[in-house]
Amino acid sequence: MELEVSTLPEEINFAPDNVVEEVVQNVRTICSTSKYSVPMDRLFGVDAVMVDRPTPKAMAAMQSEIIQAIRKYEPRCKVKRVSFDGDVDGRLKVKVRIEIREE
C-alpha cells in the first residue's frame, strides 16, 4: 500500500487504530524532528543544519537525511519518493511517498 505523508503538524494519536496509522504518524514525527533534540536518542530525526542553505542544496541534503532516518527508525515502510513544496519565503514543506510493507 502506497501513501503520501505530509510533514504538516497534526494531532498525535497515542493509540492508532491500525498499523497504517501508526506508520504514517511515525514517518511524520521522524521528518519533523530535528536531530539532537530528543534527550535519550540524540540522532533521532533529520539534521537541521541545511536550514540556511540555498534551496536546491537544502532539498538534496534533506532528501538524503529523510530517507536514511526513515530507513533506520521505521523499517515497516519503504520510501518511494521525497518531494517538496516551497513558498515565496523559501520555506519547504516535505511530502514523503511511502510503501507500507505487508506483514
C-alpha positions as CSV (number, residue, x, y, z in Angstrom):
1,M,0.0,0.0,0.0
2,E,1.4,3.4,-1.0
3,L,0.6,6.6,0.8
4,E,1.8,10.2,0.7
5,V,2.8,11.7,4.1
6,S,3.0,15.4,4.7
7,T,5.0,16.9,7.5
8,L,2.4,19.4,8.3
9,P,1.6,19.2,12.0
10,E,-1.3,17.0,13.1
11,E,-2.6,15.9,16.4
12,I,-0.8,13.0,17.9
13,N,-2.8,9.8,18.3
14,F,-1.4,7.8,21.2
15,A,-3.5,4.8,20.3
16,P,-3.6,4.4,16.5
17,D,-6.3,2.1,15.2
18,N,-4.1,0.2,12.9
19,V,-0.5,-0.3,11.6
20,V,-1.0,2.1,8.7
21,E,-2.0,5.0,11.0
22,E,0.9,4.2,13.3
23,V,3.5,4.1,10.5
24,V,2.2,7.3,8.9
25,Q,2.4,9.1,12.3
26,N,5.9,7.7,12.9
27,V,7.1,8.9,9.5
28,R,5.6,12.4,10.1
29,T,7.3,12.5,13.5
30,I,10.7,11.4,12.1
31,C,10.5,14.1,9.3
32,S,9.5,16.9,11.6
33,T,12.0,16.2,14.5
34,S,15.4,17.9,14.5
35,K,18.4,15.7,15.3
36,Y,19.9,16.3,18.8
37,S,16.5,17.4,20.2
38,V,15.5,14.1,21.6
39,P,17.2,13.5,25.0
40,M,17.6,9.8,25.0
41,D,18.2,9.4,21.3
42,R,20.1,12.4,20.0
43,L,20.4,11.0,16.5
44,F,16.6,10.6,16.0
45,G,15.2,12.8,13.3
46,V,16.6,14.9,10.5
47,D,19.6,17.1,10.7
48,A,18.5,20.8,10.6
49,V,21.9,22.1,9.5
50,M,20.6,22.6,6.0
51,V,18.0,25.2,7.1
52,D,20.1,28.2,5.9
53,R,21.5,26.6,2.8
54,P,20.3,27.7,-0.7
55,T,17.0,25.9,-1.5
56,P,18.4,23.4,-4.1
57,K,21.2,22.3,-1.8
58,A,18.8,22.1,1.2
59,M,16.4,19.9,-0.8
60,A,19.1,17.4,-1.8
61,A,20.5,17.2,1.7
62,M,17.1,16.9,3.3
63,Q,16.0,14.2,0.9
64,S,19.0,12.1,1.8
65,E,18.5,12.7,5.6
66,I,14.8,11.8,5.4
67,I,15.4,8.5,3.6
68,Q,18.2,7.5,6.0
69,A,16.1,8.4,9.1
70,I,13.0,6.6,7.9
71,R,15.1,3.5,7.0
72,K,16.5,3.4,10.5
73,Y,13.5,4.3,12.6
74,E,10.5,3.0,10.7
75,P,11.5,-0.3,8.9
76,R,7.9,-1.2,8.2
77,C,7.8,1.2,5.3
78,K,9.9,1.9,2.2
79,V,10.5,5.5,0.9
80,K,9.4,5.7,-2.7
81,R,9.8,9.5,-3.2
82,V,10.6,12.6,-1.3
83,S,9.2,15.9,-2.8
84,F,9.0,19.4,-1.6
85,D,6.5,22.3,-1.9
86,G,8.0,25.7,-1.3
87,D,6.6,29.1,-0.8
88,V,7.8,32.6,-1.7
89,D,9.6,32.9,1.6
90,G,11.7,29.9,0.9
91,R,10.0,27.6,3.4
92,L,9.9,23.9,2.3
93,K,7.1,21.6,3.1
94,V,8.1,17.9,2.7
95,K,6.0,15.2,1.2
96,V,7.1,11.6,1.5
97,R,5.6,8.8,-0.6
98,I,5.9,5.5,1.3
99,E,5.1,2.0,0.7
100,I,3.9,0.1,3.8
101,R,5.2,-3.4,3.9
102,E,2.6,-6.1,4.5
103,E,3.4,-8.3,7.4
